[in-house]
């Protein structure tokens, strides 16, 4: 039985062309990006479903519209200039940011990439445009600008605080230090050994307070000083802090236990501020049901020392622990105790300046654990 040959008119060009047209039609209909065919006179020939949804107009409405009908008036001239430039200079495509108008008159920010489609005769036929909705991007940029503005206002507030505090804090502290030094220099021989010792301790604490105040003012200003680098005996540093808080600890019948044998590298004054804040917080948020106990323990982890400051106070919620190191942030207990919510934020800033991290978590059985990572001296 013989075969019958059907002449398709010259190989497979016909089927291939049909397949290409079918693929283009599917891409046109199902593309998530808006697409439009626009005549060289600016009249819209067609728009795909994604663009119809973006502009809140149906296909029949858009056919026959001209560019002026759907373009924001302020963006019309640049849009026409780009199209004319592509035609005059022979560019294959151009990209422009412009606003289209929805049916209700609201503007939609978009990025348009327009390509020139040339016919079989080599002459320009129409423009194929891809339209990307930039609404979400613009909203994100607006949120970012608001955050930047809020940050600038916060920085200005901190700088204003630094200017006020530089006088209100350092002036009386400096006067007290001068008076103590005069008393020790001129009258030490007339005083008992115990009184002389008390004045010496008071002078050391005033000196610490002046250094701490200066560091706080530097941290509050826009320029952040790099921490100095020295080997520090951690137990001795914490003991100096405890000595400065001896009166408060005595009032609450509290004790602080410190691990010995660890040295870190850092800025002594800044790290004193950290532990002073942590112990002061433990005193402030102690439990009314038991005597305060604070434990400062260290553990070596690679090139760092992980320090745990554990207390048996009222504790902290998991939610508060996750956000308590932000500037001006206070948990439930913080609101009840008062304050500005700056102490722990300052601690975080200092620890991060030292290349470390600080975090908090509730302790099983009550209380709070503060974990901070500091460079280990070797």
Secondary structure, DSSP 8 states (H G I E B T S, - for coil): --------SSTTHHHHHHHHHHHHHHHHHH-SSEEEEEETTSBEEEE-HHHHHHHT--HHHHTT-BHHHHB-HHHHHHHHHHHHHHHHHT-SEEEEEEEEE-TTS-EEEEEEEEEEEE-TTSSEEEEEEEEEE-HHHHHHHHHHHHHHHHHHHHHHHHHHHHHHHHHHTHHHHHHHHHHHHHHHHHHGGGS-HHHHHHHHHHHHHHHHHHHHHHHHHHHHSSS------EEEEHHHHHHHHHHHTHHHHHHTT-EEEE--S-EEEE-HHHHHHHHHHHHHHHHHT--TTS--EEEEEEEEETTEEEEEEEE-SS---HHHHHHTTSTT---HHHHHH---S-HHHHHHHHHHHTT--EEEEE-TTS-EEEEEEEEB--
